[in-house]
Amino acid sequence: MSKKHLRSDLFLRFTAALGVIAVFLFLSDNFLIYWFEQPGLRIFLGHLGLLAPTSSVLTGGQILSGWIQFSGFVLIFIGIGVLCILSSNRSLDDDARLYTRIAAYIVRSAFWAVLLIGIV
């Protein structure tokens, strides 16, 4: 297999994994914002001046929570890259089936969470 082919496979694996994990990260970020009143990534990055400044001021505990969330996102991003490199001997079809099952699980979990919260 050529080096160019390996790089394109690695890019496809990384993009597919990132797409699935991005949905999970989005849902978990919103869960932390609304249920545990954490600052969220957008507000934290705005506080640091990396995004548009926000009107809310973060306190010490919220800043620590923001750093923990940000570190978690970075570690997951790095973990996806390592996972893609380590699983480069699998076929892309196997990866597609795996990511389909993970995405279906996330969708089912979100559906039942919304339904049960709506009932209660």
N, CA, C and O atoms as a GROMACS GRO file, in nm:
protein
  480
    1MET      N    1   0.084  -0.117   0.000
    1MET     CA    2   0.000   0.000   0.000
    1MET      C    3   0.089   0.124   0.000
    1MET      O    4   0.187   0.130   0.074
    2SER      N    5   0.056   0.222  -0.083
    2SER     CA    6   0.140   0.340  -0.094
    2SER      C    7   0.123   0.432   0.026
    2SER      O    8   0.024   0.425   0.099
    3LYS      N    9   0.221   0.519   0.045
    3LYS     CA   10   0.218   0.611   0.158
    3LYS      C   11   0.102   0.711   0.144
    3LYS      O   12   0.040   0.749   0.243
    4LYS      N   13   0.075   0.751   0.020
    4LYS     CA   14  -0.035   0.844  -0.005
    4LYS      C   15  -0.168   0.778   0.029
    4LYS      O   16  -0.258   0.842   0.085
    5HIS      N   17  -0.181   0.650  -0.004
    5HIS     CA   18  -0.304   0.576   0.026
    5HIS      C   19  -0.323   0.564   0.177
    5HIS      O   20  -0.435   0.576   0.226
    6LEU      N   21  -0.215   0.539   0.250
    6LEU     CA   22  -0.224   0.528   0.396
    6LEU      C   23  -0.267   0.661   0.459
    6LEU      O   24  -0.346   0.662   0.553
    7ARG      N   25  -0.214   0.771   0.407
    7ARG     CA   26  -0.252   0.901   0.461
    7ARG      C   27  -0.398   0.932   0.435
    7ARG      O   28  -0.466   0.986   0.522
    8SER      N   29  -0.448   0.897   0.316
    8SER     CA   30  -0.589   0.924   0.288
    8SER      C   31  -0.679   0.836   0.373
    8SER      O   32  -0.785   0.881   0.418
    9ASP      N   33  -0.640   0.710   0.396
    9ASP     CA   34  -0.717   0.623   0.485
    9ASP      C   35  -0.717   0.678   0.627
    9ASP      O   36  -0.821   0.677   0.694
   10LEU      N   37  -0.603   0.725   0.673
   10LEU     CA   38  -0.594   0.780   0.807
   10LEU      C   39  -0.681   0.905   0.820
   10LEU      O   40  -0.748   0.925   0.922
   11PHE      N   41  -0.681   0.989   0.717
   11PHE     CA   42  -0.766   1.108   0.718
   11PHE      C   43  -0.913   1.070   0.722
   11PHE      O   44  -0.991   1.129   0.797
   12LEU      N   45  -0.952   0.970   0.642
   12LEU     CA   46  -1.092   0.926   0.642
   12LEU      C   47  -1.132   0.867   0.776
   12LEU      O   48  -1.242   0.895   0.826
   13ARG      N   49  -1.045   0.786   0.835
   13ARG     CA   50  -1.074   0.728   0.967
   13ARG      C   51  -1.091   0.838   1.072
   13ARG      O   52  -1.185   0.836   1.152
   14PHE      N   53  -0.999   0.934   1.071
   14PHE     CA   54  -1.002   1.042   1.169
   14PHE      C   55  -1.128   1.126   1.152
   14PHE      O   56  -1.193   1.161   1.251
   15THR      N   57  -1.164   1.159   1.029
   15THR     CA   58  -1.282   1.240   1.004
   15THR      C   59  -1.410   1.167   1.045
   15THR      O   60  -1.499   1.227   1.105
   16ALA      N   61  -1.419   1.039   1.015
   16ALA     CA   62  -1.537   0.961   1.052
   16ALA      C   63  -1.549   0.949   1.204
   16ALA      O   64  -1.658   0.967   1.259
   17ALA      N   65  -1.439   0.919   1.270
   17ALA     CA   66  -1.442   0.907   1.416
   17ALA      C   67  -1.474   1.041   1.480
   17ALA      O   68  -1.550   1.047   1.577
   18LEU      N   69  -1.419   1.147   1.427
   18LEU     CA   70  -1.445   1.279   1.482
   18LEU      C   71  -1.591   1.318   1.464
   18LEU      O   72  -1.649   1.383   1.551
   19GLY      N   73  -1.650   1.280   1.352
   19GLY     CA   74  -1.792   1.309   1.330
   19GLY      C   75  -1.882   1.243   1.433
   19GLY      O   76  -1.975   1.304   1.484
   20VAL      N   77  -1.853   1.118   1.464
   20VAL     CA   78  -1.934   1.045   1.562
   20VAL      C   79  -1.910   1.100   1.702
   20VAL      O   80  -2.004   1.123   1.777
   21ILE      N   81  -1.785   1.122   1.737
   21ILE     CA   82  -1.752   1.169   1.871
   21ILE      C   83  -1.798   1.314   1.891
   21ILE      O   84  -1.829   1.354   2.003
   22ALA      N   85  -1.802   1.394   1.783
   22ALA     CA   86  -1.847   1.532   1.795
   22ALA      C   87  -1.991   1.539   1.844
   22ALA      O   88  -2.026   1.627   1.922
   23VAL      N   89  -2.075   1.446   1.799
   23VAL     CA   90  -2.214   1.442   1.846
   23VAL      C   91  -2.217   1.413   1.996
   23VAL      O   92  -2.290   1.478   2.071
   24PHE      N   93  -2.138   1.316   2.039
   24PHE     CA   94  -2.132   1.282   2.182
   24PHE      C   95  -2.079   1.400   2.264
   24PHE      O   96  -2.132   1.429   2.371
   25LEU      N   97  -1.975   1.467   2.214
   25LEU     CA   98  -1.919   1.582   2.286
   25LEU      C   99  -2.019   1.697   2.294
   25LEU      O  100  -2.029   1.764   2.397
   26PHE      N  101  -2.092   1.720   2.186
   26PHE     CA  102  -2.194   1.825   2.186
   26PHE      C  103  -2.302   1.796   2.290
   26PHE      O  104  -2.340   1.884   2.367
   27LEU      N  105  -2.350   1.672   2.293
   27LEU     CA  106  -2.454   1.636   2.389
   27LEU      C  107  -2.402   1.643   2.533
   27LEU      O  108  -2.472   1.691   2.622
   28SER      N  109  -2.280   1.594   2.555
   28SER     CA  110  -2.226   1.597   2.691
   28SER      C  111  -2.197   1.741   2.736
   28SER      O  112  -2.215   1.772   2.854
   29ASP      N  113  -2.153   1.827   2.645
   29ASP     CA  114  -2.129   1.966   2.680
   29ASP      C  115  -2.260   2.034   2.720
   29ASP      O  116  -2.264   2.106   2.819
   30ASN      N  117  -2.366   2.010   2.643
   30ASN     CA  118  -2.495   2.068   2.678
   30ASN      C  119  -2.550   2.011   2.808
   30ASN      O  120  -2.614   2.082   2.885
   31PHE      N  121  -2.526   1.884   2.833
   31PHE     CA  122  -2.568   1.822   2.959
   31PHE      C  123  -2.499   1.891   3.076
   31PHE      O  124  -2.563   1.923   3.176
   32LEU      N  125  -2.369   1.913   3.064
   32LEU     CA  126  -2.295   1.980   3.171
   32LEU      C  127  -2.340   2.125   3.189
   32LEU      O  128  -2.342   2.175   3.302
   33ILE      N  129  -2.374   2.192   3.082
   33ILE     CA  130  -2.417   2.331   3.090
   33ILE      C  131  -2.551   2.342   3.162
   33ILE      O  132  -2.566   2.422   3.255
   34TYR      N  133  -2.650   2.263   3.120
   34TYR     CA  134  -2.785   2.281   3.170
   34TYR      C  135  -2.813   2.209   3.301
   34TYR      O  136  -2.896   2.256   3.380
   35TRP      N  137  -2.749   2.097   3.327
   35TRP     CA  138  -2.778   2.023   3.448
   35TRP      C  139  -2.682   2.054   3.562
   35TRP      O  140  -2.723   2.054   3.678
   36PHE      N  141  -2.557   2.080   3.532
   36PHE     CA  142  -2.459   2.106   3.637
   36PHE      C  143  -2.410   2.251   3.636
   36PHE      O  144  -2.320   2.286   3.712
   37GLU      N  145  -2.469   2.334   3.550
   37GLU     CA  146  -2.438   2.476   3.541
   37GLU      C  147  -2.289   2.503   3.522
   37GLU      O  148  -2.233   2.594   3.583
   38GLN      N  149  -2.226   2.422   3.439
   38GLN     CA  150  -2.086   2.443   3.403
   38GLN      C  151  -2.080   2.550   3.295
   38GLN      O  152  -2.180   2.575   3.228
   39PRO      N  153  -1.965   2.613   3.276
   39PRO     CA  154  -1.959   2.724   3.180
   39PRO      C  155  -1.972   2.681   3.034
   39PRO      O  156  -2.019   2.759   2.952
   40GLY      N  157  -1.932   2.563   3.001
   40GLY     CA  158  -1.935   2.522   2.861
   40GLY      C  159  -1.811   2.569   2.788
   40GLY      O  160  -1.743   2.662   2.832
   41LEU      N  161  -1.782   2.504   2.680
   41LEU     CA  162  -1.658   2.532   2.608
   41LEU      C  163  -1.659   2.670   2.542
   41LEU      O  164  -1.558   2.739   2.544
   42ARG      N  165  -1.773   2.711   2.485
   42ARG     CA  166  -1.779   2.840   2.416
   42ARG      C  167  -1.757   2.955   2.514
   42ARG      O  168  -1.682   3.048   2.484
   43ILE      N  169  -1.822   2.950   2.629
   43ILE     CA  170  -1.807   3.057   2.728
   43ILE      C  171  -1.666   3.056   2.786
   43ILE      O  172  -1.607   3.162   2.809
   44PHE      N  173  -1.611   2.937   2.810
   44PHE     CA  174  -1.476   2.929   2.865
   44PHE      C  175  -1.373   2.985   2.768
   44PHE      O  176  -1.285   3.061   2.808
   45LEU      N  177  -1.384   2.949   2.640
   45LEU     CA  178  -1.290   3.002   2.541
   45LEU      C  179  -1.309   3.152   2.521
   45LEU      O  180  -1.213   3.223   2.492
   46GLY      N  181  -1.432   3.200   2.536
   46GLY     CA  182  -1.456   3.344   2.532
   46GLY      C  183  -1.392   3.415   2.650
   46GLY      O  184  -1.340   3.525   2.636
   47HIS      N  185  -1.396   3.350   2.766
   47HIS     CA  186  -1.331   3.405   2.885
   47HIS      C  187  -1.180   3.416   2.866
   47HIS      O  188  -1.117   3.511   2.913
   48LEU      N  189  -1.122   3.318   2.797
   48LEU     CA  190  -0.978   3.320   2.771
   48LEU      C  191  -0.940   3.417   2.660
   48LEU      O  192  -0.822   3.448   2.641
   49GLY      N  193  -1.039   3.466   2.585
   49GLY     CA  194  -1.013   3.558   2.475
   49GLY      C  195  -0.986   3.488   2.343
   49GLY      O  196  -0.943   3.553   2.248
   50LEU      N  197  -1.010   3.358   2.336
   50LEU     CA  198  -0.987   3.285   2.212
   50LEU      C  199  -1.107   3.292   2.118
   50LEU      O  200  -1.092   3.276   1.997
   51LEU      N  201  -1.225   3.316   2.171
   51LEU     CA  202  -1.346   3.339   2.092
   51LEU      C  203  -1.398   3.478   2.127
   51LEU      O  204  -1.335   3.552   2.202
   52ALA      N  205  -1.512   3.512   2.071
   52ALA     CA  206  -1.570   3.642   2.102
   52ALA      C  207  -1.596   3.652   2.252
   52ALA      O  208  -1.646   3.557   2.312
   53PRO      N  209  -1.563   3.765   2.312
   53PRO     CA  210  -1.581   3.778   2.457
   53PRO      C  211  -1.728   3.762   2.495
   53PRO      O  212  -1.818   3.803   2.422
   54THR      N  213  -1.750   3.701   2.610
   54THR     CA  214  -1.886   3.680   2.659
   54THR      C  215  -1.917   3.781   2.768
   54THR      O  216  -1.827   3.841   2.827
   55SER      N  217  -2.045   3.799   2.794
   55SER     CA  218  -2.087   3.897   2.895
   55SER      C  219  -2.076   3.841   3.036
   55SER      O  220  -2.073   3.917   3.133
   56SER      N  221  -2.070   3.709   3.050
   56SER     CA  222  -2.064   3.649   3.183
   56SER      C  223  -1.919   3.641   3.231
   56SER      O  224  -1.826   3.616   3.153
   57VAL      N  225  -1.902   3.662   3.360
   57VAL     CA  226  -1.770   3.655   3.423
   57VAL      C  227  -1.761   3.522   3.497
   57VAL      O  228  -1.851   3.487   3.573
   58LEU      N  229  -1.654   3.449   3.474
   58LEU     CA  230  -1.637   3.319   3.538
   58LEU      C  231  -1.563   3.334   3.670
   58LEU      O  232  -1.470   3.414   3.681
   59THR      N  233  -1.606   3.256   3.768
   59THR     CA  234  -1.540   3.256   3.899
   59THR      C  235  -1.436   3.144   3.903
   59THR      O  236  -1.417   3.074   3.804
   60GLY      N  237  -1.368   3.129   4.016
   60GLY     CA  238  -1.260   3.031   4.029
   60GLY      C  239  -1.303   2.888   3.999
   60GLY      O  240  -1.235   2.817   3.925
   61GLY      N  241  -1.416   2.846   4.057
   61GLY     CA  242  -1.463   2.709   4.035
   61GLY      C  243  -1.506   2.686   3.891
   61GLY      O  244  -1.483   2.578   3.836
   62GLN      N  245  -1.567   2.786   3.831
   62GLN     CA  246  -1.609   2.773   3.692
   62GLN      C  247  -1.489   2.771   3.597
   62GLN      O  248  -1.492   2.702   3.496
   63ILE      N  249  -1.386   2.845   3.630
   63ILE     CA  250  -1.264   2.844   3.548
   63ILE      C  251  -1.199   2.707   3.555
   63ILE      O  252  -1.155   2.653   3.453
   64LEU      N  253  -1.191   2.650   3.674
   64LEU     CA  254  -1.136   2.515   3.689
   64LEU      C  255  -1.219   2.414   3.612
   64LEU      O  256  -1.164   2.327   3.543
   65SER      N  257  -1.350   2.425   3.622
   65SER     CA  258  -1.438   2.335   3.547
   65SER      C  259  -1.419   2.352   3.397
   65SER      O  260  -1.421   2.255   3.322
   66GLY      N  261  -1.402   2.476   3.353
   66GLY     CA  262  -1.377   2.502   3.211
   66GLY      C  263  -1.247   2.439   3.164
   66GLY      O  264  -1.241   2.382   3.054
   67TRP      N  265  -1.142   2.448   3.246
   67TRP     CA  266  -1.014   2.385   3.210
   67TRP      C  267  -1.029   2.233   3.203
   67TRP      O  268  -0.970   2.169   3.116
   68ILE      N  269  -1.106   2.176   3.294
   68ILE     CA  270  -1.127   2.030   3.292
   68ILE      C  271  -1.201   1.990   3.166
   68ILE      O  272  -1.164   1.892   3.101
   69GLN      N  273  -1.306   2.065   3.131
   69GLN     CA  274  -1.380   2.035   3.008
   69GLN      C  275  -1.291   2.050   2.885
   69GLN      O  276  -1.290   1.963   2.798
   70PHE      N  277  -1.216   2.159   2.879
   70PHE     CA  278  -1.128   2.183   2.765
   70PHE      C  279  -1.023   2.074   2.753
   70PHE      O  280  -0.995   2.025   2.644
   71SER      N  281  -0.964   2.035   2.866
   71SER     CA  282  -0.864   1.928   2.865
   71SER      C  283  -0.925   1.796   2.819
   71SER      O  284  -0.861   1.720   2.746
   72GLY      N  285  -1.047   1.770   2.862
   72GLY     CA  286  -1.116   1.648   2.817
   72GLY      C  287  -1.136   1.647   2.667
   72GLY      O  288  -1.118   1.544   2.602
   73PHE      N  289  -1.175   1.761   2.611
   73PHE     CA  290  -1.195   1.770   2.466
   73PHE      C  291  -1.064   1.746   2.392
   73PHE      O  292  -1.060   1.674   2.293
   74VAL      N  293  -0.956   1.808   2.441
   74VAL     CA  294  -0.825   1.791   2.377
   74VAL      C  295  -0.778   1.646   2.386
   74VAL      O  296  -0.728   1.591   2.289
   75LEU      N  297  -0.796   1.585   2.504
   75LEU     CA  298  -0.755   1.445   2.520
   75LEU      C  299  -0.836   1.351   2.431
   75LEU      O  300  -0.781   1.256   2.376
   76ILE      N  301  -0.963   1.378   2.416
   76ILE     CA  302  -1.045   1.296   2.326
   76ILE      C  303  -0.999   1.314   2.182
   76ILE      O  304  -0.993   1.217   2.106
   77PHE      N  305  -0.967   1.436   2.143
   77PHE     CA  306  -0.918   1.464   2.008
   77PHE      C  307  -0.788   1.388   1.982
   77PHE      O  308  -0.771   1.327   1.876
   78ILE      N  309  -0.696   1.390   2.079
   78ILE     CA  310  -0.570   1.316   2.066
   78ILE      C  311  -0.596   1.166   2.066
   78ILE      O  312  -0.535   1.092   1.989
   79GLY      N  313  -0.687   1.122   2.152
   79GLY     CA  314  -0.722   0.980   2.158
   79GLY      C  315  -0.778   0.928   2.027
   79GLY      O  316  -0.749   0.815   1.988
   80ILE      N  317  -0.857   1.009   1.959
   80ILE     CA  318  -0.910   0.969   1.829
   80ILE      C  319  -0.796   0.949   1.730
   80ILE      O  320  -0.795   0.853   1.654
   81GLY      N  321  -0.699   1.041   1.732
   81GLY     CA  322  -0.584   1.028   1.642
   81GLY      C  323  -0.505   0.902   1.669
   81GLY      O  324  -0.466   0.831   1.576
   82VAL      N  325  -0.480   0.872   1.797
   82VAL     CA  326  -0.406   0.751   1.834
   82VAL      C  327  -0.486   0.626   1.794
   82VAL      O  328  -0.429   0.531   1.742
   83LEU      N  329  -0.616   0.628   1.820
   83LEU     CA  330  -0.700   0.514   1.782
   83LEU      C  331  -0.699   0.490   1.632
   83LEU      O  332  -0.695   0.375   1.587
   84CYS      N  333  -0.701   0.597   1.555
   84CYS     CA  334  -0.698   0.582   1.409
   84CYS      C  335  -0.566   0.525   1.361
   84CYS      O  336  -0.562   0.444   1.268
   85ILE      N  337  -0.457   0.566   1.424
   85ILE     CA  338  -0.326   0.512   1.385
   85ILE      C  339  -0.315   0.365   1.423
   85ILE      O  340  -0.265   0.284   1.346
   86LEU      N  341  -0.364   0.330   1.544
   86LEU     CA  342  -0.354   0.191   1.589
   86LEU      C  343  -0.447   0.097   1.513
   86LEU      O  344  -0.418  -0.022   1.501
   87SER      N  345  -0.558   0.149   1.462
   87SER     CA  346  -0.653   0.063   1.392
   87SER      C  347  -0.638   0.072   1.241
   87SER      O  348  -0.732   0.041   1.168
   88SER      N  349  -0.524   0.112   1.194
   88SER     CA  350  -0.505   0.129   1.050
   88SER      C  351  -0.503  -0.003   0.974
   88SER      O  352  -0.511  -0.003   0.851
   89ASN      N  353  -0.492  -0.116   1.044
   89ASN     CA  354  -0.492  -0.245   0.974
   89ASN      C  355  -0.634  -0.297   0.950
   89ASN      O  356  -0.652  -0.393   0.876
   90ARG      N  357  -0.736  -0.234   1.010
   90ARG     CA  358  -0.874  -0.273   0.984
   90ARG      C  359  -0.920  -0.210   0.853
   90ARG      O  360  -0.865  -0.111   0.807
   91SER      N  361  -1.023  -0.270   0.795
   91SER     CA  362  -1.077  -0.213   0.671
   91SER      C  363  -1.168  -0.095   0.705
   91SER      O  364  -1.219  -0.084   0.816
   92LEU      N  365  -1.186  -0.008   0.609
   92LEU     CA  366  -1.274   0.106   0.629
   92LEU      C  367  -1.419   0.062   0.645
   92LEU      O  368  -1.497   0.130   0.712
   93ASP      N  369  -1.456  -0.051   0.585
   93ASP     CA  370  -1.591  -0.104   0.602
   93ASP      C  371  -1.616  -0.146   0.746
   93ASP      O  372  -1.724  -0.123   0.800
   94ASP      N  373  -1.516  -0.207   0.810
   94ASP     CA  374  -1.529  -0.243   0.951
   94ASP      C  375  -1.546  -0.119   1.038
   94ASP      O  376  -1.627  -0.116   1.130
   95ASP      N  377  -1.468  -0.016   1.007
   95ASP     CA  378  -1.482   0.110   1.081
   95ASP      C  379  -1.620   0.171   1.060
   95ASP      O  380  -1.680   0.223   1.154
   96ALA      N  381  -1.670   0.164   0.937
   96ALA     CA  382  -1.803   0.220   0.908
   96ALA      C  383  -1.910   0.148   0.989
   96ALA      O  384  -2.001   0.212   1.042
   97ARG      N  385  -1.901   0.017   0.998
   97ARG     CA  386  -1.999  -0.058   1.078
   97ARG      C  387  -1.988  -0.021   1.226
   97ARG      O  388  -2.090  -0.006   1.294
   98LEU      N  389  -1.866  -0.007   1.276
   98LEU     CA  390  -1.846   0.030   1.416
   98LEU      C  391  -1.905   0.168   1.445
   98LEU      O  392  -1.977   0.186   1.543
   99TYR      N  393  -1.875   0.266   1.360
   99TYR     CA  394  -1.924   0.402   1.383
   99TYR      C  395  -2.075   0.411   1.365
   99TYR      O  396  -2.140   0.492   1.430
  100THR      N  397  -2.131   0.328   1.278
  100THR     CA  398  -2.276   0.324   1.263
  100THR      C  399  -2.342   0.274   1.391
  100THR      O  400  -2.443   0.329   1.435
  101ARG      N  401  -2.284   0.171   1.451
  101ARG     CA  402  -2.340   0.119   1.577
  101ARG      C  403  -2.326   0.221   1.690
  101ARG      O  404  -2.418   0.238   1.770
  102ILE      N  405  -2.212   0.289   1.697
  102ILE     CA  406  -2.193   0.390   1.802
  102ILE      C  407  -2.291   0.505   1.784
  102ILE      O  408  -2.352   0.551   1.881
  103ALA      N  409  -2.307   0.553   1.660
  103ALA     CA  410  -2.400   0.663   1.633
  103ALA      C  411  -2.544   0.622   1.665
  103ALA      O  412  -2.620   0.702   1.720
  104ALA      N  413  -2.581   0.500   1.631
  104ALA     CA  414  -2.716   0.452   1.662
  104ALA      C  415  -2.738   0.447   1.812
  104ALA      O  416  -2.846   0.481   1.860
  105TYR      N  417  -2.638   0.405   1.886
  105TYR     CA  418  -2.649   0.400   2.032
  105TYR      C  419  -2.667   0.540   2.090
  105TYR      O  420  -2.749   0.560   2.180
  106ILE      N  421  -2.591   0.636   2.040
  106ILE     CA  422  -2.603   0.774   2.089
  106ILE      C  423  -2.742   0.829   2.060
  106ILE      O  424  -2.802   0.893   2.145
  107VAL      N  425  -2.794   0.803   1.940
  107VAL     CA  426  -2.926   0.853   1.904
  107VAL      C  427  -3.034   0.788   1.990
  107VAL      O  428  -3.124   0.857   2.038
  108ARG      N  429  -3.025   0.657   2.010
  108ARG     CA  430  -3.124   0.589   2.096
  108ARG      C  431  -3.118   0.642   2.238
  108ARG      O  432  -3.222   0.665   2.300
  109SER      N  433  -2.998   0.661   2.290
  109SER     CA  434  -2.984   0.712   2.427
  109SER      C  435  -3.043   0.852   2.439
  109SER      O  436  -3.113   0.882   2.536
  110ALA      N  437  -3.016   0.937   2.342
  110ALA     CA  438  -3.068   1.073   2.346
  110ALA      C  439  -3.221   1.072   2.335
  110ALA      O  440  -3.288   1.150   2.404
  111PHE      N  441  -3.276   0.987   2.251
  111PHE     CA  442  -3.421   0.978   2.237
  111PHE      C  443  -3.485   0.940   2.369
  111PHE      O  444  -3.580   1.005   2.414
  112TRP      N  445  -3.435   0.835   2.432
  112TRP     CA  446  -3.495   0.789   2.557
  112TRP      C  447  -3.474   0.889   2.669
  112TRP      O  448  -3.561   0.904   2.755
  113ALA      N  449  -3.361   0.956   2.671
  113ALA     CA  450  -3.338   1.057   2.774
  113ALA      C  451  -3.439   1.171   2.760
  113ALA      O  452  -3.497   1.214   2.860
  114VAL      N  453  -3.461   1.218   2.639
  114VAL     CA  454  -3.557   1.326   2.617
  114VAL      C  455  -3.698   1.279   2.648
  114VAL      O  456  -3.776   1.353   2.709
  115LEU      N  457  -3.733   1.159   2.606
  115LEU     CA  458  -3.867   1.107   2.631
  115LEU      C  459  -3.893   1.091   2.781
  115LEU      O  460  -3.997   1.134   2.831
  116LEU      N  461  -3.801   1.030   2.851
  116LEU     CA  462  -3.821   1.006   2.994
  116LEU      C  463  -3.819   1.136   3.075
  116LEU      O  464  -3.893   1.150   3.172
  117ILE      N  465  -3.736   1.231   3.036
  117ILE     CA  466  -3.735   1.360   3.104
  117ILE      C  467  -3.866   1.434   3.076
  117ILE      O  468  -3.921   1.500   3.165
  118GLY      N  469  -3.917   1.422   2.954
  118GLY     CA  470  -4.044   1.485   2.920
  118GLY      C  471  -4.162   1.425   2.996
  118GLY      O  472  -4.255   1.497   3.030
  119ILE      N  473  -4.158   1.296   3.022
  119ILE     CA  474  -4.266   1.230   3.096
  119ILE      C  475  -4.263   1.271   3.242
  119ILE      O  476  -4.367   1.298   3.301
  120VAL      N  477  -4.144   1.276   3.299
  120VAL     CA  478  -4.130   1.310   3.441
  120VAL      C  479  -4.146   1.458   3.457
  120VAL      O  480  -4.138   1.510   3.568
   0.00000   0.00000   0.00000
